């Protein structure tokens, strides 16, 4: 059974989420205090973190930052208030893989959690395997970029680049589909595993952050190209 850490200070919402996760065979540990949650997240093993932003003592953004500094593989989803766009942006910039805005439906939450866990189900250490397994043990290369798919390591000019799980998934999707243009909804479907309106910023933030890590000049990218009014594509030459 997969194990999720839910960090939420609203007991009524936490109970609903816990019951919903039980229905999809996910074990949920609920902690309401940020400091206690940070200790658990850094010392115990979980398959996914669900982090509220506003928490007693230590907020969800700080938990995300601290966990991501030592564990680049575990999926992290932020639970944010609908009006808190800055929190969503900061969460993604600090390494969160996704966010869901309150109030949210339990059906949507289940779909989103299942999508994130499905992409980690092939390994036991909260890393994502290639979707069809065809890239296992391969090295994918283009110009100065090199991806070791078995170890999920990325290099630019032989210097390792530190990517979050979703940044890696996004890059792998692009490099295995060179020259194909994907809209933001396409990428939500293919990389995040869902198609919900209102989450386009997730894609934009990840592409922007990925470009800062792999491009010589993020303003003039040579790997992930923008096709204005259409979407994004990976370069072919």
C-alpha positions, 0 to 999 in steps of 0.5 A: 500500500502506498503511503502519503503524508497529509499536512493540513491544519483543518481537521474536517478537511483532513478527515475527508481527504484521509477517507478518500485516500483510503478508498483508493488503497492509500495509507494516509498519515495526517499531521496538523503541525508544520514542525512535526510534519517537517520532522516526519517528512525528513525522517520517514519514508513516504510515496507522496507529500500533500502540503497545505501552505498555511500551517502552525510553526512551519509553513508548507512552503518551508517544508517543501523547500527543506524536503526538496533540498535533500530529496529530489525524487519524492512527489510533492503536491501543494494544497493552496487557497484559491486566491493565493496565486503567489503561494502556488508560484512559490511552491512550484519554484521551491520544487513542488510537482503540482498544486490543487486549489481549495475548495477542491472535489474529492474526485479530483483529488483522487484522480490527481493523487492516483496520477502522481502515484501511478508514475512512481509505481515502477520503483520503490524510492518515489522515482518515476519510471519511463512510461513504456519502459522503452528507455530503460538503461538507455542514454538519450543525447542531444547536443550537450544534453544527456539523460541517463534514464535508468538512474534518472540523471541529467547532464549538460556538457558532462555537468549533472543538473539537479531536476525535480521528479516532474522536471525530469518527466517533462524533459524526458517527454520532450526529448522522446518526442522531438519536433512534436508541438504540445499544448499546455493541456497536452502536457498536463495530460501526458506528464501530470496525468490529468486534464483540469482547466485552471492549472496551466501555470503548473506547466509554465512554471516547470518549463521556465524552471527547466529552461533555467537549468538546461539552457545556456540562455533561458530567454533564447532556448535551444532545447525546449522551444515555444511555438507562440499560440500553440505550445512547446516542442523539443528542438530537432536541430 
